Amino acid sequence: MPESYIHPITKENPFKVVFVCLGNICRSPTAEGIFIHKVKEAGLQDYFYIDSAGTGAYHVGESANSKSQATANKRGIHLPSKARQFEYADFEEFDLILAMDSENFSNIKQLDRKDRFTDKVKMMRDFDPEPGNGEVPDPYYGGIDGFERVFDVLERSSEALLEQLEPHVEK
């Protein structure tokens, strides 16, 4: 995978990543919380700006889904975000935009009508060592097992993402 979206990461020029799903209450806030945790564990919190968003406005202002929170809390992860909708300005703001599935990938790409930001938009499971079908499944309508599986996928993907970015951190 080309790394054209990666720049030298410094405190003055942190790497900005946004995780994107549909409603911004299950998958993307879980990915955000996991990545924040991994970055802090590595002592790199001053070098990253981490956020999440949804392509839909269904849950704007809400905290993460209770099942997402319960799954994360059980594993020592805090989900701090409030749902917001992905907007065009995010293309300018973020270095990397990670879609959870192909539908949200398409929704994001539709906002980029002139294809100015193609290199910045990736699938989350592009970083998963076990990418399966490439989609992070939406656990919203299922039971807690689905949230557990999604957490595992996002944890693996986040670890691999950080491994790819860490060599670019200039301390």
C-alpha positions as a printed Julia matrix, in Angstrom:
171×3 Matrix{Float64}:
   0.0     0.0    0.0
   1.42    3.42  -0.91
   2.13    5.67   2.04
   1.63    8.99   0.24
  -0.7    10.16   3.01
   2.02    9.91   5.65
   4.13   12.97   6.47
   6.86   13.41   9.08
   4.92   13.36  12.36
   5.97   15.97  14.92
   4.35   17.69  17.89
   4.01   20.79  15.71
   2.55   18.79  12.84
   0.64   15.86  14.4
  -0.85   13.11  12.29
  -4.62   13.54  12.09
  -6.82   10.48  11.6
 -10.61   10.19  11.55
 -12.51    6.9   11.73
 -15.84    6.91   9.86
 -18.9     4.66  10.01
 -22.6     5.34   9.39
 -23.97    6.8   12.63
 -20.76    7.35  14.62
 -22.01    5.44  17.67
 -20.61    1.89  17.24
 -17.64    1.17  15.0
 -15.94    4.53  14.51
 -16.01    5.65  18.18
 -14.71    2.2   19.13
 -11.86    2.56  16.62
 -11.19    6.07  17.93
 -11.08    4.9   21.55
  -8.83    1.94  20.76
  -6.42    4.05  18.7
  -6.26    6.74  21.4
  -5.44    4.0   23.92
  -2.74    2.45  21.7
  -1.17    5.85  20.99
  -1.08    6.66  24.74
   0.43    3.26  25.52
   3.21    4.09  23.05
   3.71    7.53  24.67
   2.84    9.26  21.39
  -0.3    11.19  22.35
   1.36   14.55  21.51
   1.94   13.38  17.94
  -1.59   12.42  16.94
  -5.01   14.02  16.63
  -7.71   11.32  16.63
 -11.42   11.72  15.89
 -14.43    9.86  14.54
 -17.48   10.76  12.48
 -20.48    9.26  10.71
 -21.61    9.68   7.13
 -25.18   10.02   8.43
 -26.53   12.57  10.91
 -28.75   10.08  12.75
 -27.05   10.3   16.15
 -25.29   13.69  16.2
 -24.41   14.66  19.77
 -24.92   11.17  21.22
 -22.32    9.13  23.09
 -21.21    5.75  21.81
 -23.76    2.93  21.84
 -24.1     1.27  25.26
 -22.95   -2.12  23.89
 -19.88   -0.5   22.33
 -19.13    1.21  25.62
 -19.62   -1.98  27.65
 -17.34   -3.95  25.32
 -14.64   -1.26  25.41
 -14.89   -0.71  29.17
 -14.5    -4.43  29.8
 -11.17   -4.21  27.97
  -9.99   -1.02  29.67
 -10.8     1.33  26.79
 -12.69    4.62  27.17
 -14.87    5.88  24.29
 -14.82    9.69  24.69
 -16.5    10.92  21.53
 -19.88   12.43  20.78
 -21.33   11.56  17.39
 -20.86   14.05  14.57
 -21.35   13.94  10.83
 -18.41   13.74   8.43
 -18.23   16.91   6.37
 -16.23   18.21   3.43
 -13.92   20.25   5.7
 -12.69   16.95   7.16
 -10.88   16.25   3.89
  -8.7    19.32   4.51
  -8.34   18.69   8.25
  -7.31   15.03   8.33
  -4.3    13.17   6.94
  -6.09    9.83   6.91
  -9.81    9.05   6.66
 -10.66    5.44   7.51
 -14.02    4.05   6.43
 -15.43    1.03   8.24
 -17.13   -0.49   5.2
 -17.58   -0.05   1.46
 -20.89    1.81   1.81
 -19.33    4.48   4.0
 -16.23    4.51   1.79
 -18.51    5.32  -1.16
 -20.38    7.97   0.83
 -17.1     9.66   1.73
 -15.83    9.5   -1.85
 -19.07   11.07  -3.14
 -18.29   14.19  -1.09
 -14.93   14.45  -2.86
 -16.44   15.26  -6.24
 -13.14   16.42  -7.78
 -11.13   13.47  -6.41
  -8.75   15.84  -4.62
  -8.36   13.64  -1.54
  -8.31   10.11  -2.95
  -5.03    9.16  -1.25
  -6.4    10.06   2.18
  -9.43    7.75   2.11
  -8.78    4.12   3.03
 -10.68    1.18   4.45
  -9.98    0.41   8.11
  -9.36   -3.23   7.32
  -6.64   -2.27   4.84
  -4.53   -2.34   8.01
  -5.95   -5.58   9.43
  -3.53   -8.53   9.24
  -6.68  -10.69   8.93
  -8.75   -8.51   6.56
 -11.49  -11.05   5.83
 -13.89   -9.46   3.35
 -12.44   -5.98   4.04
 -15.51   -4.75   5.94
 -15.89   -3.93   9.63
 -19.39   -5.36  10.18
 -22.02   -3.13  11.74
 -22.97   -4.67  15.12
 -25.82   -2.21  15.78
 -28.75   -4.61  15.36
 -27.05   -7.66  16.84
 -26.07   -8.96  20.22
 -22.97   -8.35  22.32
 -21.02  -11.04  20.41
 -21.02   -8.81  17.33
 -19.6    -5.93  19.36
 -16.88   -8.23  20.7
 -15.92   -9.34  17.17
 -15.88   -5.75  15.93
 -13.66   -4.76  18.86
 -11.19   -7.54  17.97
 -11.08   -6.42  14.32
 -10.58   -2.79  15.28
  -7.92   -3.61  17.84
  -5.87   -5.62  15.31
  -6.3    -2.94  12.66
  -5.37   -0.14  15.08
  -2.23   -1.93  16.21
  -1.14   -2.45  12.59
  -1.97    1.17  11.72
   0.15    2.46  14.58
   3.0     0.14  13.58
   2.91    1.68  10.12
   2.8     5.28  11.41
   5.24    5.06  14.32
   8.42    5.05  12.18
   7.35    8.48  10.83
   7.24   10.06  14.31
  10.12   12.5   14.77
  10.74   12.9   18.49
